[in-house]
Amino acid sequence: MYKILLTLLVLLGFSMQIKAQNGVNIPCDIKFDGTDQTINQYVKELEAEPLFTFTPDLFKSMLVDYPLVEGKGALLTTGGYVYLEMNLKVNSSRARKDYGYVERGSLIKFFLMDGSSFYSNNISNSLPKMSEDRQSTHYVVSCSLDKEEIKLMNKSYIDKIGVIWTKGYEEYEIYNVDFFVNQLYCIQN
């Protein structure tokens, strides 16, 4: 069953890539497109899209209404560089104690469906920010994507992303597998 579902997702992803390459209109939700006055540079930033949800098997019986970790992502470009910004929400008031934070320079690992992988580095300390209701904690993780990494992501779809927290390491299975194909298309057009 898993192989059938994976095959269907890959085929759907390839059809989206083919559509993008053939000029079929992929919806692009642009958050900002213009000169950022604070840095005096052109910036194009896309709206964040869901990437994954994650709950360890140990907690699935306790967290039936929501996942432990939710991840959204968006690409932006400025100064000729492309960046991924991931918004991570940990649905726990204990996130600071259990996860810590994501340090500047920590590795973010990208696993692709063709079996290849690559690393990027978190650009700044991603410190926890508690929600007003104190039930969740939010983090922003950012990394740059170089031309070789972008080529890899145009050839194969994203499978998982691994994040090194100060308290450990977790891998998150991506359910929005054509995220990078679509967002790269939007950021480059």
MOTAHU-V320092 format. One record per backbone hydrogen bond with DSSP energy under -1.0 kcal/mol. NH is the residue of the N-H (numbers start at 1). CO is the residue of the C=O. Records with the same first field share a line. If there is no record, write none. Layout:
NH: CO ; CO
This chain:
5: 1
6: 2
7: 3
8: 4
9: 5
10: 6
11: 7
12: 8
13: 9
14: 10
15: 11
16: 12
17: 13
18: 14
19: 15
20: 16
21: 17
22: 18
23: 20
24: 19
30: 28
31: 45
32: 45
34: 43
36: 41
40: 36
41: 36
43: 34
44: 77
45: 32
46: 75
47: 29
49: 73
51: 71
52: 71
54: 69
59: 56
63: 59
69: 54
70: 89
71: 52
72: 87
73: 49
74: 85
76: 83
77: 44
78: 81
81: 78
83: 76
84: 143
85: 74
86: 141
87: 72
88: 139
89: 70
90: 137
91: 68
92: 90
98: 94
99: 95
100: 95
102: 126
105: 122
106: 103
108: 120
109: 162
110: 118
111: 160
112: 116
113: 157
115: 112
118: 110
120: 108
122: 106
123: 142
126: 102
127: 125
129: 138
131: 136
134: 131
137: 90
138: 129
139: 88
141: 86
143: 84
145: 82
150: 146
151: 147
152: 148
153: 149
154: 150
156: 152
158: 177
159: 111
160: 111
161: 172
162: 109
163: 170
164: 107
165: 168
166: 101
167: 99
168: 165
170: 163
172: 161
174: 159
175: 51
176: 51
177: 175
179: 176
182: 178
183: 179
184: 180
185: 181
186: 182
187: 183
188: 184
